[in-house]
């Protein structure tokens, strides 16, 4: 399962979320929901929101760039 970052090319907070994961040396899959409609529908279905970034850690979806929530989810998943 791991970590997935749902983002768009023009989103500065998406860049910050990816930079944060990089700083923690956490590997992740990046999905551009601007060009992948199926992924966009999936993330809206799961979160009931249309904002990005969405960081998925295992089955936990974190909407927006929230360092504390991301870190907690990574710790609970044993990824950091």
Phi and psi in degrees as a GROMACS rama.xvg file:
@    title "Ramachandran Plot"
@    xaxis  label "Phi"
@    yaxis  label "Psi"
@TYPE xy
71.7455  -144.466  UNK-2
-121.605  135.488  UNK-3
-130.045  135.144  UNK-4
-112.706  116.934  UNK-5
-91.5727  124.609  UNK-6
-150.111  179.114  UNK-7
-128.702  161.945  UNK-8
-67.1596  -27.4376  UNK-9
-98.1008  9.49417  UNK-10
-96.0899  110.708  UNK-11
-66.2051  -31.2717  UNK-12
-71.1654  -27.8181  UNK-13
-65.2647  -41.7285  UNK-14
-62.088  -42.8842  UNK-15
-62.9291  -40.4248  UNK-16
-63.2935  -44.3692  UNK-17
-66.4773  -41.1188  UNK-18
-61.3471  -39.071  UNK-19
-63.9276  -46.0501  UNK-20
-62.7053  -40.0202  UNK-21
-60.8638  -40.8047  UNK-22
-64.752  -27.1798  UNK-23
-89.539  -1.02434  UNK-24
59.9768  38.3645  UNK-25
-100.002  123.096  UNK-26
-80.1573  148.572  UNK-27
-152.271  160.056  UNK-28
-98.9701  132.944  UNK-29
-105.786  125.903  UNK-30
-120.592  122.362  UNK-31
-84.9395  104.07  UNK-32
-74.3181  -9.92167  UNK-33
-71.1028  -28.3208  UNK-34
-113.803  -5.93839  UNK-35
-119.869  91.9413  UNK-36
-63.3576  -36.6003  UNK-37
-62.3798  -43.7649  UNK-38
-65.6663  -38.7026  UNK-39
-61.5344  -44.2728  UNK-40
-63.5543  -42.0389  UNK-41
-60.1415  -47.1094  UNK-42
-69.7548  -35.9303  UNK-43
-66.6728  -39.7145  UNK-44
-61.0295  -42.733  UNK-45
-75.5708  -35.7337  UNK-46
-104.169  -17.6207  UNK-47
63.7307  22.2983  UNK-48
-136.904  157.744  UNK-49
-110.466  5.21582  UNK-50
-80.1307  157.694  UNK-51
-128.912  156.094  UNK-52
-78.3249  158.713  UNK-53
-122.951  122.433  UNK-54
-105.761  120.858  UNK-55
-104.416  120.87  UNK-56
-118.014  111.63  UNK-57
56.8505  -115.663  UNK-58
-106.2  13.5467  UNK-59
-101.048  119.469  UNK-60
-100.42  126.565  UNK-61
-115.538  115.157  UNK-62
-90.0905  127.622  UNK-63
88.6548  168.927  UNK-64
-90.8316  96.1267  UNK-65
-121.458  96.6466  UNK-66
-53.1142  -44.6333  UNK-67
-61.5715  -46.452  UNK-68
-67.6981  -39.3975  UNK-69
-63.4251  -47.6544  UNK-70
-60.6528  -44.795  UNK-71
-61.3002  -43.8133  UNK-72
-64.3356  -39.7525  UNK-73
-66.0508  -40.3318  UNK-74
-65.3145  -44.0721  UNK-75
-62.5758  -33.2033  UNK-76
-82.8103  -4.94426  UNK-77
72.8371  25.8601  UNK-78
-94.0155  -14.5822  UNK-79
